Amino acid sequence: MAVTLLDARGLKCPQPTLKVTVMSVKMKPGDVLEVIADCPTFEKDVRDWCTRSKKTLLWVKEEGTTKRLQIQF
């Protein structure tokens, strides 16, 4: 299981979620994508994306003005 980091700070929605979509084609089953973003709607957008894509949102952490989360593929 590989963990890949995607730093999407400074991008405004929907760009962080679009970057997650682009990264998803490179991920293998069981891999984890860790994403950091500071867009205000990022958490909701990723939760919706995970539901549509049938991926598992492992956790979400607030770190000041940013959110860090992990998605398992």
PDB file of N, H, CA, C and O in Angstrom:
ATOM      1  N   MET A   1       0.851  -1.181   0.000  1.00  0.00           N
ATOM      2  CA  MET A   1       0.000   0.000   0.000  1.00  0.00           C
ATOM      3  C   MET A   1       0.893   1.240   0.000  1.00  0.00           C
ATOM      4  O   MET A   1       1.666   1.459   0.933  1.00  0.00           O
ATOM      5  N   ALA A   2       0.782   2.026  -1.027  1.00  0.00           N
ATOM      6  H   ALA A   2       0.154   1.848  -1.785  1.00  0.00           H
ATOM      7  CA  ALA A   2       1.558   3.257  -1.149  1.00  0.00           C
ATOM      8  C   ALA A   2       0.715   4.450  -0.702  1.00  0.00           C
ATOM      9  O   ALA A   2      -0.495   4.492  -0.925  1.00  0.00           O
ATOM     10  N   VAL A   3       1.376   5.418  -0.066  1.00  0.00           N
ATOM     11  H   VAL A   3       2.359   5.384   0.115  1.00  0.00           H
ATOM     12  CA  VAL A   3       0.717   6.670   0.306  1.00  0.00           C
ATOM     13  C   VAL A   3       1.325   7.773  -0.550  1.00  0.00           C
ATOM     14  O   VAL A   3       2.539   7.976  -0.552  1.00  0.00           O
ATOM     15  N   THR A   4       0.464   8.483  -1.278  1.00  0.00           N
ATOM     16  H   THR A   4      -0.522   8.318  -1.277  1.00  0.00           H
ATOM     17  CA  THR A   4       0.896   9.574  -2.143  1.00  0.00           C
ATOM     18  C   THR A   4       0.355  10.876  -1.579  1.00  0.00           C
ATOM     19  O   THR A   4      -0.805  10.940  -1.173  1.00  0.00           O
ATOM     20  N   LEU A   5       1.182  11.915  -1.549  1.00  0.00           N
ATOM     21  H   LEU A   5       2.125  11.863  -1.879  1.00  0.00           H
ATOM     22  CA  LEU A   5       0.774  13.216  -1.023  1.00  0.00           C
ATOM     23  C   LEU A   5       0.443  14.158  -2.170  1.00  0.00           C
ATOM     24  O   LEU A   5       1.204  14.277  -3.131  1.00  0.00           O
ATOM     25  N   LEU A   6      -0.704  14.827  -2.058  1.00  0.00           N
ATOM     26  H   LEU A   6      -1.322  14.730  -1.278  1.00  0.00           H
ATOM     27  CA  LEU A   6      -1.120  15.840  -3.021  1.00  0.00           C
ATOM     28  C   LEU A   6      -1.334  17.141  -2.254  1.00  0.00           C
ATOM     29  O   LEU A   6      -2.224  17.224  -1.408  1.00  0.00           O
ATOM     30  N   ASP A   7      -0.532  18.144  -2.545  1.00  0.00           N
ATOM     31  H   ASP A   7       0.191  18.076  -3.233  1.00  0.00           H
ATOM     32  CA  ASP A   7      -0.647  19.447  -1.895  1.00  0.00           C
ATOM     33  C   ASP A   7      -1.446  20.365  -2.820  1.00  0.00           C
ATOM     34  O   ASP A   7      -0.950  20.803  -3.859  1.00  0.00           O
ATOM     35  N   ALA A   8      -2.686  20.649  -2.429  1.00  0.00           N
ATOM     36  H   ALA A   8      -3.089  20.293  -1.586  1.00  0.00           H
ATOM     37  CA  ALA A   8      -3.565  21.482  -3.244  1.00  0.00           C
ATOM     38  C   ALA A   8      -3.825  22.833  -2.584  1.00  0.00           C
ATOM     39  O   ALA A   8      -4.814  23.499  -2.889  1.00  0.00           O
ATOM     40  N   ARG A   9      -2.935  23.233  -1.679  1.00  0.00           N
ATOM     41  H   ARG A   9      -2.132  22.692  -1.431  1.00  0.00           H
ATOM     42  CA  ARG A   9      -3.114  24.534  -1.024  1.00  0.00           C
ATOM     43  C   ARG A   9      -2.977  25.648  -2.054  1.00  0.00           C
ATOM     44  O   ARG A   9      -2.130  25.599  -2.946  1.00  0.00           O
ATOM     45  N   GLY A  10      -3.834  26.650  -1.904  1.00  0.00           N
ATOM     46  H   GLY A  10      -4.522  26.689  -1.180  1.00  0.00           H
ATOM     47  CA  GLY A  10      -3.803  27.787  -2.816  1.00  0.00           C
ATOM     48  C   GLY A  10      -4.748  27.629  -3.998  1.00  0.00           C
ATOM     49  O   GLY A  10      -5.025  28.596  -4.709  1.00  0.00           O
ATOM     50  N   LEU A  11      -5.243  26.414  -4.211  1.00  0.00           N
ATOM     51  H   LEU A  11      -5.018  25.628  -3.634  1.00  0.00           H
ATOM     52  CA  LEU A  11      -6.198  26.183  -5.305  1.00  0.00           C
ATOM     53  C   LEU A  11      -7.616  26.391  -4.793  1.00  0.00           C
ATOM     54  O   LEU A  11      -7.939  26.028  -3.662  1.00  0.00           O
ATOM     55  N   LYS A  12      -8.447  26.970  -5.625  1.00  0.00           N
ATOM     56  H   LYS A  12      -8.185  27.264  -6.544  1.00  0.00           H
ATOM     57  CA  LYS A  12      -9.845  27.190  -5.256  1.00  0.00           C
ATOM     58  C   LYS A  12     -10.723  26.123  -5.890  1.00  0.00           C
ATOM     59  O   LYS A  12     -10.472  25.674  -7.008  1.00  0.00           O
ATOM     60  N   CYS A  13     -11.750  25.725  -5.160  1.00  0.00           N
ATOM     61  H   CYS A  13     -11.954  26.089  -4.251  1.00  0.00           H
ATOM     62  CA  CYS A  13     -12.651  24.673  -5.642  1.00  0.00           C
ATOM     63  C   CYS A  13     -13.284  25.107  -6.960  1.00  0.00           C
ATOM     64  O   CYS A  13     -13.647  26.271  -7.131  1.00  0.00           O
ATOM     65  N   PRO A  14     -13.412  24.164  -7.888  1.00  0.00           N
ATOM     66  CA  PRO A  14     -13.276  22.711  -7.741  1.00  0.00           C
ATOM     67  C   PRO A  14     -11.889  22.167  -8.063  1.00  0.00           C
ATOM     68  O   PRO A  14     -11.741  20.952  -8.191  1.00  0.00           O
ATOM     69  N   GLN A  15     -10.874  23.005  -8.199  1.00  0.00           N
ATOM     70  H   GLN A  15     -10.994  23.992  -8.095  1.00  0.00           H
ATOM     71  CA  GLN A  15      -9.555  22.530  -8.620  1.00  0.00           C
ATOM     72  C   GLN A  15      -8.967  21.428  -7.739  1.00  0.00           C
ATOM     73  O   GLN A  15      -8.434  20.463  -8.286  1.00  0.00           O
ATOM     74  N   PRO A  16      -9.033  21.516  -6.393  1.00  0.00           N
ATOM     75  CA  PRO A  16      -8.474  20.418  -5.596  1.00  0.00           C
ATOM     76  C   PRO A  16      -9.138  19.073  -5.891  1.00  0.00           C
ATOM     77  O   PRO A  16      -8.459  18.049  -5.974  1.00  0.00           O
ATOM     78  N   THR A  17     -10.443  19.073  -6.048  1.00  0.00           N
ATOM     79  H   THR A  17     -10.995  19.905  -5.981  1.00  0.00           H
ATOM     80  CA  THR A  17     -11.156  17.830  -6.341  1.00  0.00           C
ATOM     81  C   THR A  17     -10.822  17.330  -7.742  1.00  0.00           C
ATOM     82  O   THR A  17     -10.743  16.121  -7.961  1.00  0.00           O
ATOM     83  N   LEU A  18     -10.628  18.229  -8.680  1.00  0.00           N
ATOM     84  H   LEU A  18     -10.693  19.211  -8.502  1.00  0.00           H
ATOM     85  CA  LEU A  18     -10.220  17.819 -10.029  1.00  0.00           C
ATOM     86  C   LEU A  18      -8.829  17.187  -9.983  1.00  0.00           C
ATOM     87  O   LEU A  18      -8.570  16.220 -10.700  1.00  0.00           O
ATOM     88  N   LYS A  19      -7.938  17.715  -9.154  1.00  0.00           N
ATOM     89  H   LYS A  19      -8.148  18.499  -8.572  1.00  0.00           H
ATOM     90  CA  LYS A  19      -6.603  17.120  -9.000  1.00  0.00           C
ATOM     91  C   LYS A  19      -6.708  15.711  -8.395  1.00  0.00           C
ATOM     92  O   LYS A  19      -5.966  14.808  -8.780  1.00  0.00           O
ATOM     93  N   VAL A  20      -7.635  15.536  -7.445  1.00  0.00           N
ATOM     94  H   VAL A  20      -8.237  16.270  -7.132  1.00  0.00           H
ATOM     95  CA  VAL A  20      -7.868  14.201  -6.869  1.00  0.00           C
ATOM     96  C   VAL A  20      -8.325  13.248  -7.965  1.00  0.00           C
ATOM     97  O   VAL A  20      -7.880  12.101  -8.019  1.00  0.00           O
ATOM     98  N   THR A  21      -9.211  13.715  -8.837  1.00  0.00           N
ATOM     99  H   THR A  21      -9.573  14.646  -8.794  1.00  0.00           H
ATOM    100  CA  THR A  21      -9.701  12.885  -9.939  1.00  0.00           C
ATOM    101  C   THR A  21      -8.564  12.471 -10.859  1.00  0.00           C
ATOM    102  O   THR A  21      -8.488  11.310 -11.261  1.00  0.00           O
ATOM    103  N   VAL A  22      -7.683  13.400 -11.196  1.00  0.00           N
ATOM    104  H   VAL A  22      -7.746  14.343 -10.870  1.00  0.00           H
ATOM    105  CA  VAL A  22      -6.532  13.099 -12.062  1.00  0.00           C
ATOM    106  C   VAL A  22      -5.620  12.074 -11.388  1.00  0.00           C
ATOM    107  O   VAL A  22      -5.148  11.141 -12.037  1.00  0.00           O
ATOM    108  N   MET A  23      -5.372  12.245 -10.090  1.00  0.00           N
ATOM    109  H   MET A  23      -5.755  13.004  -9.562  1.00  0.00           H
ATOM    110  CA  MET A  23      -4.503  11.319  -9.357  1.00  0.00           C
ATOM    111  C   MET A  23      -5.134   9.935  -9.236  1.00  0.00           C
ATOM    112  O   MET A  23      -4.421   8.934  -9.162  1.00  0.00           O
ATOM    113  N   SER A  24      -6.459   9.872  -9.215  1.00  0.00           N
ATOM    114  H   SER A  24      -7.038  10.686  -9.275  1.00  0.00           H
ATOM    115  CA  SER A  24      -7.145   8.598  -8.978  1.00  0.00           C
ATOM    116  C   SER A  24      -6.831   7.551 -10.041  1.00  0.00           C
ATOM    117  O   SER A  24      -6.829   6.355  -9.748  1.00  0.00           O
ATOM    118  N   VAL A  25      -6.565   7.986 -11.274  1.00  0.00           N
ATOM    119  H   VAL A  25      -6.567   8.957 -11.512  1.00  0.00           H
ATOM    120  CA  VAL A  25      -6.271   7.013 -12.335  1.00  0.00           C
ATOM    121  C   VAL A  25      -4.887   6.381 -12.147  1.00  0.00           C
ATOM    122  O   VAL A  25      -4.603   5.334 -12.728  1.00  0.00           O
ATOM    123  N   LYS A  26      -4.029   7.006 -11.344  1.00  0.00           N
ATOM    124  H   LYS A  26      -4.260   7.857 -10.871  1.00  0.00           H
ATOM    125  CA  LYS A  26      -2.681   6.486 -11.090  1.00  0.00           C
ATOM    126  C   LYS A  26      -2.631   5.569  -9.871  1.00  0.00           C
ATOM    127  O   LYS A  26      -1.630   4.894  -9.631  1.00  0.00           O
ATOM    128  N   MET A  27      -3.717   5.550  -9.106  1.00  0.00           N
ATOM    129  H   MET A  27      -4.530   6.098  -9.301  1.00  0.00           H
ATOM    130  CA  MET A  27      -3.738   4.811  -7.847  1.00  0.00           C
ATOM    131  C   MET A  27      -4.168   3.361  -8.083  1.00  0.00           C
ATOM    132  O   MET A  27      -4.999   3.071  -8.943  1.00  0.00           O
ATOM    133  N   LYS A  28      -3.580   2.466  -7.297  1.00  0.00           N
ATOM    134  H   LYS A  28      -2.904   2.701  -6.598  1.00  0.00           H
ATOM    135  CA  LYS A  28      -3.933   1.046  -7.358  1.00  0.00           C
ATOM    136  C   LYS A  28      -4.848   0.722  -6.186  1.00  0.00           C
ATOM    137  O   LYS A  28      -4.852   1.453  -5.196  1.00  0.00           O
ATOM    138  N   PRO A  29      -5.624  -0.358  -6.274  1.00  0.00           N
ATOM    139  CA  PRO A  29      -6.471  -0.738  -5.135  1.00  0.00           C
ATOM    140  C   PRO A  29      -5.646  -0.881  -3.855  1.00  0.00           C
ATOM    141  O   PRO A  29      -4.611  -1.546  -3.838  1.00  0.00           O
ATOM    142  N   GLY A  30      -6.122  -0.249  -2.792  1.00  0.00           N
ATOM    143  H   GLY A  30      -6.963   0.291  -2.805  1.00  0.00           H
ATOM    144  CA  GLY A  30      -5.432  -0.274  -1.515  1.00  0.00           C
ATOM    145  C   GLY A  30      -4.521   0.921  -1.289  1.00  0.00           C
ATOM    146  O   GLY A  30      -4.164   1.214  -0.148  1.00  0.00           O
ATOM    147  N   ASP A  31      -4.138   1.621  -2.361  1.00  0.00           N
ATOM    148  H   ASP A  31      -4.428   1.383  -3.288  1.00  0.00           H
ATOM    149  CA  ASP A  31      -3.299   2.809  -2.213  1.00  0.00           C
ATOM    150  C   ASP A  31      -4.067   3.909  -1.483  1.00  0.00           C
ATOM    151  O   ASP A  31      -5.298   3.933  -1.473  1.00  0.00           O
ATOM    152  N   VAL A  32      -3.309   4.817  -0.874  1.00  0.00           N
ATOM    153  H   VAL A  32      -2.309   4.798  -0.882  1.00  0.00           H
ATOM    154  CA  VAL A  32      -3.905   5.923  -0.129  1.00  0.00           C
ATOM    155  C   VAL A  32      -3.388   7.235  -0.709  1.00  0.00           C
ATOM    156  O   VAL A  32      -2.192   7.401  -0.945  1.00  0.00           O
ATOM    157  N   LEU A  33      -4.320   8.167  -0.933  1.00  0.00           N
ATOM    158  H   LEU A  33      -5.292   8.032  -0.742  1.00  0.00           H
ATOM    159  CA  LEU A  33      -3.976   9.512  -1.376  1.00  0.00           C
ATOM    160  C   LEU A  33      -4.220  10.461  -0.212  1.00  0.00           C
ATOM    161  O   LEU A  33      -5.344  10.578   0.275  1.00  0.00           O
ATOM    162  N   GLU A  34      -3.159  11.142   0.236  1.00  0.00           N
ATOM    163  H   GLU A  34      -2.246  11.047  -0.160  1.00  0.00           H
ATOM    164  CA  GLU A  34      -3.287  12.133   1.301  1.00  0.00           C
ATOM    165  C   GLU A  34      -3.293  13.504   0.647  1.00  0.00           C
ATOM    166  O   GLU A  34      -2.393  13.838  -0.123  1.00  0.00           O
ATOM    167  N   VAL A  35      -4.313  14.296   0.958  1.00  0.00           N
ATOM    168  H   VAL A  35      -5.044  14.024   1.583  1.00  0.00           H
ATOM    169  CA  VAL A  35      -4.499  15.586   0.298  1.00  0.00           C
ATOM    170  C   VAL A  35      -4.533  16.693   1.348  1.00  0.00           C
ATOM    171  O   VAL A  35      -5.159  16.561   2.399  1.00  0.00           O
ATOM    172  N   ILE A  36      -3.845  17.782   1.036  1.00  0.00           N
ATOM    173  H   ILE A  36      -3.336  17.890   0.182  1.00  0.00           H
ATOM    174  CA  ILE A  36      -3.880  18.985   1.874  1.00  0.00           C
ATOM    175  C   ILE A  36      -4.458  20.100   1.006  1.00  0.00           C
ATOM    176  O   ILE A  36      -3.993  20.334  -0.110  1.00  0.00           O
ATOM    177  N   ALA A  37      -5.479  20.787   1.528  1.00  0.00           N
ATOM    178  H   ALA A  37      -5.857  20.598   2.434  1.00  0.00           H
ATOM    179  CA  ALA A  37      -6.091  21.882   0.766  1.00  0.00           C
ATOM    180  C   ALA A  37      -6.640  22.923   1.732  1.00  0.00           C
ATOM    181  O   ALA A  37      -6.940  22.628   2.889  1.00  0.00           O
ATOM    182  N   ASP A  38      -6.765  24.149   1.230  1.00  0.00           N
ATOM    183  H   ASP A  38      -6.521  24.389   0.290  1.00  0.00           H
ATOM    184  CA  ASP A  38      -7.288  25.232   2.065  1.00  0.00           C
ATOM    185  C   ASP A  38      -8.541  25.881   1.483  1.00  0.00           C
ATOM    186  O   ASP A  38      -8.942  26.958   1.923  1.00  0.00           O
ATOM    187  N   CYS A  39      -9.154  25.238   0.509  1.00  0.00           N
ATOM    188  H   CYS A  39      -8.828  24.363   0.153  1.00  0.00           H
ATOM    189  CA  CYS A  39     -10.409  25.725  -0.060  1.00  0.00           C
ATOM    190  C   CYS A  39     -11.537  25.474   0.944  1.00  0.00           C
ATOM    191  O   CYS A  39     -11.608  24.382   1.508  1.00  0.00           O
ATOM    192  N   PRO A  40     -12.423  26.449   1.184  1.00  0.00           N
ATOM    193  CA  PRO A  40     -13.458  26.289   2.214  1.00  0.00           C
ATOM    194  C   PRO A  40     -14.428  25.125   1.964  1.00  0.00           C
ATOM    195  O   PRO A  40     -14.934  24.543   2.924  1.00  0.00           O
ATOM    196  N   THR A  41     -14.695  24.780   0.724  1.00  0.00           N
ATOM    197  H   THR A  41     -14.284  25.253  -0.055  1.00  0.00           H
ATOM    198  CA  THR A  41     -15.660  23.706   0.443  1.00  0.00           C
ATOM    199  C   THR A  41     -14.982  22.374   0.136  1.00  0.00           C
ATOM    200  O   THR A  41     -15.644  21.426  -0.286  1.00  0.00           O
ATOM    201  N   PHE A  42     -13.683  22.294   0.343  1.00  0.00           N
ATOM    202  H   PHE A  42     -13.145  23.064   0.686  1.00  0.00           H
ATOM    203  CA  PHE A  42     -12.917  21.107  -0.030  1.00  0.00           C
ATOM    204  C   PHE A  42     -13.431  19.829   0.634  1.00  0.00           C
ATOM    205  O   PHE A  42     -13.624  18.818  -0.042  1.00  0.00           O
ATOM    206  N   GLU A  43     -13.654  19.865   1.942  1.00  0.00           N
ATOM    207  H   GLU A  43     -13.498  20.686   2.491  1.00  0.00           H
ATOM    208  CA  GLU A  43     -14.090  18.644   2.642  1.00  0.00           C
ATOM    209  C   GLU A  43     -15.411  18.130   2.080  1.00  0.00           C
ATOM    210  O   GLU A  43     -15.542  16.937   1.803  1.00  0.00           O
ATOM    211  N   LYS A  44     -16.386  19.011   1.910  1.00  0.00           N
ATOM    212  H   LYS A  44     -16.280  19.979   2.135  1.00  0.00           H
ATOM    213  CA  LYS A  44     -17.681  18.587   1.369  1.00  0.00           C
ATOM    214  C   LYS A  44     -17.519  18.039  -0.049  1.00  0.00           C
ATOM    215  O   LYS A  44     -18.098  17.008  -0.393  1.00  0.00           O
ATOM    216  N   ASP A  45     -16.732  18.729  -0.865  1.00  0.00           N
ATOM    217  H   ASP A  45     -16.261  19.566  -0.586  1.00  0.00           H
ATOM    218  CA  ASP A  45     -16.525  18.290  -2.248  1.00  0.00           C
ATOM    219  C   ASP A  45     -15.885  16.904  -2.304  1.00  0.00           C
ATOM    220  O   ASP A  45     -16.286  16.068  -3.113  1.00  0.00           O
ATOM    221  N   VAL A  46     -14.894  16.658  -1.450  1.00  0.00           N
ATOM    222  H   VAL A  46     -14.568  17.338  -0.793  1.00  0.00           H
ATOM    223  CA  VAL A  46     -14.227  15.356  -1.455  1.00  0.00           C
ATOM    224  C   VAL A  46     -15.141  14.271  -0.906  1.00  0.00           C
ATOM    225  O   VAL A  46     -15.130  13.145  -1.403  1.00  0.00           O
ATOM    226  N   ARG A  47     -15.928  14.593   0.109  1.00  0.00           N
ATOM    227  H   ARG A  47     -15.937  15.508   0.513  1.00  0.00           H
ATOM    228  CA  ARG A  47     -16.894  13.601   0.616  1.00  0.00           C
ATOM    229  C   ARG A  47     -17.857  13.191  -0.502  1.00  0.00           C
ATOM    230  O   ARG A  47     -18.135  12.005  -0.676  1.00  0.00           O
ATOM    231  N   ASP A  48     -18.362  14.161  -1.252  1.00  0.00           N
ATOM    232  H   ASP A  48     -18.136  15.125  -1.110  1.00  0.00           H
ATOM    233  CA  ASP A  48     -19.260  13.867  -2.378  1.00  0.00           C
ATOM    234  C   ASP A  48     -18.536  13.047  -3.444  1.00  0.00           C
ATOM    235  O   ASP A  48     -19.104  12.105  -3.994  1.00  0.00           O
ATOM    236  N   TRP A  49     -17.275  13.405  -3.738  1.00  0.00           N
ATOM    237  H   TRP A  49     -16.813  14.171  -3.291  1.00  0.00           H
ATOM    238  CA  TRP A  49     -16.490  12.693  -4.744  1.00  0.00           C
ATOM    239  C   TRP A  49     -16.289  11.235  -4.324  1.00  0.00           C
ATOM    240  O   TRP A  49     -16.436  10.326  -5.140  1.00  0.00           O
ATOM    241  N   CYS A  50     -15.953  11.014  -3.051  1.00  0.00           N
ATOM    242  H   CYS A  50     -15.833  11.753  -2.387  1.00  0.00           H
ATOM    243  CA  CYS A  50     -15.743   9.652  -2.545  1.00  0.00           C
ATOM    244  C   CYS A  50     -17.026   8.823  -2.660  1.00  0.00           C
ATOM    245  O   CYS A  50     -16.972   7.645  -3.013  1.00  0.00           O
ATOM    246  N   THR A  51     -18.160   9.425  -2.368  1.00  0.00           N
ATOM    247  H   THR A  51     -18.203  10.382  -2.082  1.00  0.00           H
ATOM    248  CA  THR A  51     -19.434   8.718  -2.479  1.00  0.00           C
ATOM    249  C   THR A  51     -19.702   8.328  -3.930  1.00  0.00           C
ATOM    250  O   THR A  51     -20.063   7.186  -4.213  1.00  0.00           O
ATOM    251  N   ARG A  52     -19.524   9.275  -4.842  1.00  0.00           N
ATOM    252  H   ARG A  52     -19.230  10.202  -4.612  1.00  0.00           H
ATOM    253  CA  ARG A  52     -19.757   8.991  -6.267  1.00  0.00           C
ATOM    254  C   ARG A  52     -18.776   7.967  -6.817  1.00  0.00           C
ATOM    255  O   ARG A  52     -19.144   7.125  -7.636  1.00  0.00           O
ATOM    256  N   SER A  53     -17.524   8.039  -6.365  1.00  0.00           N
ATOM    257  H   SER A  53     -17.226   8.723  -5.699  1.00  0.00           H
ATOM    258  CA  SER A  53     -16.455   7.178  -6.896  1.00  0.00           C
ATOM    259  C   SER A  53     -16.307   5.863  -6.140  1.00  0.00           C
ATOM    260  O   SER A  53     -15.502   5.009  -6.511  1.00  0.00           O
ATOM    261  N   LYS A  54     -17.090   5.711  -5.080  1.00  0.00           N
ATOM    262  H   LYS A  54     -17.744   6.405  -4.778  1.00  0.00           H
ATOM    263  CA  LYS A  54     -17.020   4.505  -4.241  1.00  0.00           C
ATOM    264  C   LYS A  54     -15.615   4.297  -3.667  1.00  0.00           C
ATOM    265  O   LYS A  54     -15.087   3.185  -3.669  1.00  0.00           O
ATOM    266  N   LYS A  55     -15.030   5.380  -3.180  1.00  0.00           N
ATOM    267  H   LYS A  55     -15.459   6.283  -3.179  1.00  0.00           H
ATOM    268  CA  LYS A  55     -13.731   5.351  -2.505  1.00  0.00           C
ATOM    269  C   LYS A  55     -13.961   5.631  -1.023  1.00  0.00           C
ATOM    270  O   LYS A  55     -14.979   6.211  -0.646  1.00  0.00           O
ATOM    271  N   THR A  56     -13.018   5.219  -0.191  1.00  0.00           N
ATOM    272  H   THR A  56     -12.191   4.748  -0.498  1.00  0.00           H
ATOM    273  CA  THR A  56     -13.163   5.357   1.253  1.00  0.00           C
ATOM    274  C   THR A  56     -12.398   6.578   1.762  1.00  0.00           C
ATOM    275  O   THR A  56     -11.187   6.695   1.573  1.00  0.00           O
ATOM    276  N   LEU A  57     -13.127   7.480   2.408  1.00  0.00           N
ATOM    277  H   LEU A  57     -14.110   7.385   2.562  1.00  0.00           H
ATOM    278  CA  LEU A  57     -12.498   8.618   3.071  1.00  0.00           C
ATOM    279  C   LEU A  57     -12.087   8.128   4.457  1.00  0.00           C
ATOM    280  O   LEU A  57     -12.940   7.883   5.310  1.00  0.00           O
ATOM    281  N   LEU A  58     -10.781   7.986   4.681  1.00  0.00           N
ATOM    282  H   LEU A  58     -10.088   8.185   3.989  1.00  0.00           H
ATOM    283  CA  LEU A  58     -10.280   7.401   5.927  1.00  0.00           C
ATOM    284  C   LEU A  58     -10.381   8.356   7.101  1.00  0.00           C
ATOM    285  O   LEU A  58     -10.852   7.975   8.172  1.00  0.00           O
ATOM    286  N   TRP A  59      -9.942   9.595   6.911  1.00  0.00           N
ATOM    287  H   TRP A  59      -9.559   9.904   6.041  1.00  0.00           H
ATOM    288  CA  TRP A  59     -10.017  10.593   7.970  1.00  0.00           C
ATOM    289  C   TRP A  59      -9.832  11.996   7.406  1.00  0.00           C
ATOM    290  O   TRP A  59      -9.313  12.194   6.308  1.00  0.00           O
ATOM    291  N   VAL A  60     -10.283  12.972   8.215  1.00  0.00           N
ATOM    292  H   VAL A  60     -10.704  12.812   9.108  1.00  0.00           H
ATOM    293  CA  VAL A  60     -10.122  14.390   7.891  1.00  0.00           C
ATOM    294  C   VAL A  60      -9.600  15.074   9.148  1.00  0.00           C
ATOM    295  O   VAL A  60     -10.131  14.866  10.239  1.00  0.00           O
ATOM    296  N   LYS A  61      -8.556  15.895   8.996  1.00  0.00           N
ATOM    297  H   LYS A  61      -8.124  16.065   8.110  1.00  0.00           H
ATOM    298  CA  LYS A  61      -7.999  16.654  10.119  1.00  0.00           C
ATOM    299  C   LYS A  61      -7.927  18.123   9.729  1.00  0.00           C
ATOM    300  O   LYS A  61      -7.532  18.473   8.617  1.00  0.00           O
ATOM    301  N   GLU A  62      -8.318  18.971  10.671  1.00  0.00           N
ATOM    302  H   GLU A  62      -8.640  18.687  11.575  1.00  0.00           H
ATOM    303  CA  GLU A  62      -8.143  20.413  10.469  1.00  0.00           C
ATOM    304  C   GLU A  62      -6.774  20.794  10.987  1.00  0.00           C
ATOM    305  O   GLU A  62      -6.379  20.397  12.084  1.00  0.00           O
ATOM    306  N   GLU A  63      -6.054  21.568  10.193  1.00  0.00           N
ATOM    307  H   GLU A  63      -6.375  21.890   9.302  1.00  0.00           H
ATOM    308  CA  GLU A  63      -4.733  22.056  10.589  1.00  0.00           C
ATOM    309  C   GLU A  63      -4.696  23.548  10.314  1.00  0.00           C
ATOM    310  O   GLU A  63      -4.205  23.991   9.275  1.00  0.00           O
ATOM    311  N   GLY A  64      -5.217  24.312  11.253  1.00  0.00           N
ATOM    312  H   GLY A  64      -5.616  23.952  12.096  1.00  0.00           H
ATOM    313  CA  GLY A  64      -5.308  25.761  11.051  1.00  0.00           C
ATOM    314  C   GLY A  64      -6.330  26.064   9.968  1.00  0.00           C
ATOM    315  O   GLY A  64      -7.500  25.703  10.095  1.00  0.00           O
ATOM    316  N   THR A  65      -5.888  26.727   8.901  1.00  0.00           N
ATOM    317  H   THR A  65      -4.937  27.020   8.798  1.00  0.00           H
ATOM    318  CA  THR A  65      -6.809  27.072   7.817  1.00  0.00           C
ATOM    319  C   THR A  65      -6.862  25.994   6.741  1.00  0.00           C
ATOM    320  O   THR A  65      -7.583  26.139   5.754  1.00  0.00           O
ATOM    321  N   THR A  66      -6.105  24.914   6.924  1.00  0.00           N
ATOM    322  H   THR A  66      -5.519  24.796   7.726  1.00  0.00           H
ATOM    323  CA  THR A  66      -6.104  23.842   5.922  1.00  0.00           C
ATOM    324  C   THR A  66      -6.764  22.593   6.466  1.00  0.00           C
ATOM    325  O   THR A  66      -6.939  22.435   7.674  1.00  0.00           O
ATOM    326  N   LYS A  67      -7.127  21.706   5.550  1.00  0.00           N
ATOM    327  H   LYS A  67      -6.985  21.834   4.568  1.00  0.00           H
ATOM    328  CA  LYS A  67      -7.641  20.389   5.912  1.00  0.00           C
ATOM    329  C   LYS A  67      -6.721  19.359   5.272  1.00  0.00           C
ATOM    330  O   LYS A  67      -6.263  19.529   4.142  1.00  0.00           O
ATOM    331  N   ARG A  68      -6.463  18.298   6.007  1.00  0.00           N
ATOM    332  H   ARG A  68      -6.835  18.160   6.925  1.00  0.00           H
ATOM    333  CA  ARG A  68      -5.659  17.179   5.527  1.00  0.00           C
ATOM    334  C   ARG A  68      -6.561  15.952   5.618  1.00  0.00           C
ATOM    335  O   ARG A  68      -7.224  15.732   6.632  1.00  0.00           O
ATOM    336  N   LEU A  69      -6.580  15.163   4.558  1.00  0.00           N
ATOM    337  H   LEU A  69      -6.042  15.341   3.734  1.00  0.00           H
ATOM    338  CA  LEU A  69      -7.422  13.974   4.578  1.00  0.00           C
ATOM    339  C   LEU A  69      -6.769  12.853   3.791  1.00  0.00           C
ATOM    340  O   LEU A  69      -5.847  13.071   3.005  1.00  0.00           O
ATOM    341  N   GLN A  70      -7.273  11.641   4.024  1.00  0.00           N
ATOM    342  H   GLN A  70      -8.022  11.464   4.663  1.00  0.00           H
ATOM    343  CA  GLN A  70      -6.783  10.484   3.286  1.00  0.00           C
ATOM    344  C   GLN A  70      -7.951   9.752   2.631  1.00  0.00           C
ATOM    345  O   GLN A  70      -9.005   9.543   3.232  1.00  0.00           O
ATOM    346  N   ILE A  71      -7.720   9.371   1.378  1.00  0.00           N
ATOM    347  H   ILE A  71      -6.864   9.540   0.890  1.00  0.00           H
ATOM    348  CA  ILE A  71      -8.693   8.604   0.600  1.00  0.00           C
ATOM    349  C   ILE A  71      -8.031   7.277   0.242  1.00  0.00           C
ATOM    350  O   ILE A  71      -6.906   7.245  -0.257  1.00  0.00           O
ATOM    351  N   GLN A  72      -8.752   6.173   0.508  1.00  0.00           N
ATOM    352  H   GLN A  72      -9.666   6.199   0.914  1.00  0.00           H
ATOM    353  CA  GLN A  72      -8.220   4.870   0.127  1.00  0.00           C
ATOM    354  C   GLN A  72      -8.893   4.405  -1.145  1.00  0.00           C
ATOM    355  O   GLN A  72     -10.110   4.503  -1.299  1.00  0.00           O
ATOM    356  N   PHE A  73      -8.069   3.891  -2.064  1.00  0.00           N
ATOM    357  H   PHE A  73      -7.080   3.812  -1.939  1.00  0.00           H
ATOM    358  CA  PHE A  73      -8.554   3.421  -3.358  1.00  0.00           C
ATOM    359  C   PHE A  73      -8.673   1.919  -3.378  1.00  0.00           C
ATOM    360  O   PHE A  73      -9.069   1.344  -4.392  1.00  0.00           O
TER     361      PHE A  73
END
